[in-house]
């Protein structure tokens, strides 16, 4: 499937539910993709990309950002506090704010750096032990804590359990966002982004459907 096909499907899904054109941002997930594939997508005019790991992003994106000054880079994977500064200096948005310690670190660094990327709080809507994210029952309190730290919280993010109906999780995330006055909803991937858009997604994360199957690192 091509970038053009994905963007056409997004546009149709947006139109089908009567939302304004351009109200959904496509994050092209470029993790573990070789540079030539990323370059090809950049050459097609796409500028919003997502990476899972700070280390990989640092190795890949500074050169691309020099070449394409309008790249919009999103960190969508887990963030360790010791990599927070690198993430803040390189990324335009971080979708995985998931615990008070990280929030406090981001707030401190924002004061030092003088700026902060847009932030999304990750909610573990499936309450899965192996998955990061604030539990739904704790989400309101954590959103309030982040706001008290003057963090630019734009919205929420979730990754539904693979064996459950994703729409239930998208609806839950939208409900939590609405009652906290947040408009950003980072939800929906290659297999379910149309469902996510129908339930209010503002950012969808699509990888292999754009780039092809991921290339596993050697060694």
FENWO-V520144 format. One record per residue. N is the residue number from 0. PHI is phi in whole degrees, -180 to 180 (none if undefined). OMEGA is omega as a letter, one per 20 degrees, with the letter a starting at -180 (* if undefined). D_FIRST is the distance of its C-alpha to the first C-alpha in whole Angstrom. Layout:
N | PHI | OMEGA | D_FIRST
N | PHI | OMEGA | D_FIRST
This chain:
0 | none | a | 0
1 | -97 | r | 4
2 | -57 | a | 7
3 | -63 | r | 8
4 | -66 | r | 6
5 | -64 | a | 7
6 | -65 | r | 11
7 | -67 | r | 11
8 | -66 | r | 11
9 | -64 | a | 13
10 | -60 | r | 16
11 | -67 | r | 16
12 | -63 | r | 17
13 | -64 | a | 19
14 | -64 | a | 21
15 | -61 | a | 21
16 | -105 | r | 23
17 | 71 | r | 25
18 | -89 | a | 24
19 | -65 | r | 25
20 | -59 | r | 22
21 | 83 | a | 21
22 | -85 | r | 22
23 | -121 | r | 19
24 | -95 | r | 18
25 | -88 | r | 15
26 | -95 | r | 15
27 | -81 | a | 13
28 | -81 | a | 14
29 | -102 | a | 15
30 | -60 | r | 18
31 | 54 | r | 18
32 | -108 | r | 16
33 | -66 | a | 18
34 | -59 | a | 19
35 | -66 | r | 17
36 | -71 | r | 14
37 | -63 | r | 15
38 | -58 | a | 17
39 | -63 | r | 14
40 | -72 | r | 13
41 | -60 | a | 16
42 | -67 | r | 17
43 | -82 | r | 14
44 | 100 | r | 17
45 | -79 | a | 15
46 | -128 | a | 18
47 | -102 | a | 18
48 | -131 | r | 17
49 | -128 | r | 18
50 | -124 | a | 20
51 | -91 | a | 22
52 | -125 | a | 25
53 | -60 | a | 27
54 | -59 | r | 28
55 | -67 | r | 25
56 | -62 | a | 24
57 | -64 | r | 28
58 | -77 | a | 27
59 | -108 | a | 24
60 | -92 | r | 24
61 | -55 | r | 28
62 | -67 | r | 27
63 | -65 | a | 24
64 | -68 | r | 26
65 | -68 | a | 28
66 | -78 | a | 26
67 | -126 | a | 24
68 | -69 | a | 27
69 | -100 | r | 25
70 | -62 | r | 22
71 | -115 | a | 22
72 | -102 | a | 22
73 | -117 | r | 22
74 | -90 | a | 24
75 | -114 | r | 22
76 | -106 | a | 24
77 | -58 | a | 28
78 | -121 | r | 30
79 | -81 | a | 33
80 | -61 | a | 36
81 | -75 | r | 37
82 | -110 | a | 34
83 | -64 | a | 34
84 | -62 | r | 36
85 | -59 | a | 33
86 | -64 | a | 30
87 | -67 | a | 32
88 | -77 | a | 33
89 | -102 | a | 29
90 | -99 | r | 27
91 | -88 | r | 27
92 | -152 | r | 26
93 | -126 | a | 27
94 | -101 | a | 25
95 | -127 | r | 28
96 | -75 | a | 31
97 | -136 | a | 32
98 | -163 | a | 36
99 | -59 | a | 39
100 | -59 | r | 40
101 | -66 | r | 37
102 | -59 | r | 37
103 | -66 | r | 41
104 | -65 | r | 40
105 | -62 | r | 37
106 | -65 | r | 40
107 | -64 | a | 42
108 | -67 | r | 40
109 | -61 | r | 39
110 | -66 | a | 43
111 | -70 | a | 43
112 | -80 | a | 40
113 | 94 | r | 41
114 | -159 | r | 37
115 | -151 | r | 35
116 | -63 | r | 31
117 | -62 | a | 30
118 | -120 | r | 30
119 | -122 | r | 28
120 | -88 | r | 30
121 | -85 | r | 28
122 | -111 | r | 30
123 | -85 | a | 30
124 | -64 | r | 29
125 | -89 | a | 29
126 | 50 | a | 32
127 | -88 | a | 31
128 | -61 | a | 33
129 | -86 | a | 31
130 | -112 | r | 29
131 | -73 | r | 30
132 | 125 | r | 31
133 | -72 | r | 34
134 | -69 | a | 35
135 | -53 | a | 35
136 | -66 | a | 38
137 | -101 | a | 39
138 | -65 | a | 36
139 | -60 | a | 38
140 | -64 | a | 41
141 | -70 | r | 38
142 | -59 | r | 37
143 | -63 | r | 41
144 | -61 | a | 41
145 | -65 | r | 39
146 | -66 | r | 40
147 | -63 | r | 43
148 | -84 | a | 42
149 | 63 | r | 41
150 | -81 | a | 37
151 | -80 | a | 35
152 | -78 | a | 33
153 | -96 | a | 30
154 | 178 | a | 29
155 | -123 | r | 28
156 | -134 | r | 25
157 | -146 | r | 24
158 | -128 | a | 22
159 | -63 | r | 23
160 | -59 | a | 24
161 | -67 | a | 22
162 | -104 | r | 24
163 | -126 | r | 25
164 | -64 | a | 24
165 | -64 | a | 22
166 | -59 | r | 23
167 | -62 | a | 27
168 | -77 | r | 26
169 | -64 | r | 24
170 | -65 | r | 27
171 | -63 | a | 30
172 | -61 | r | 28
173 | -62 | r | 29
174 | -66 | r | 32
175 | -64 | r | 33
176 | -62 | a | 32
177 | -62 | a | 33
178 | -75 | r | 37
179 | -106 | r | 37
180 | 69 | a | 36
181 | -104 | a | 32
182 | -103 | a | 30
183 | -87 | r | 27
184 | -133 | r | 24
185 | -94 | a | 22
186 | -160 | a | 20
187 | 104 | r | 17
188 | -128 | a | 14
189 | -52 | a | 11
190 | -88 | a | 12
191 | -143 | a | 15
192 | -68 | r | 14
193 | -67 | r | 15
194 | -63 | a | 18
195 | -63 | r | 19
196 | -63 | r | 19
197 | -61 | a | 21
198 | -104 | r | 24
199 | 110 | a | 24
200 | -54 | r | 21
201 | -106 | r | 22
202 | -137 | r | 19
203 | -118 | a | 16
204 | -116 | a | 15
205 | -127 | a | 11
206 | -116 | a | 11
207 | -62 | r | 9
208 | -64 | r | 5
209 | -94 | a | 6
210 | -93 | a | 9
211 | 96 | a | 8
212 | -59 | a | 11
213 | -64 | r | 14
214 | -94 | a | 17
215 | -73 | r | 20
216 | -63 | r | 23
217 | -75 | r | 26
218 | 89 | * | 29
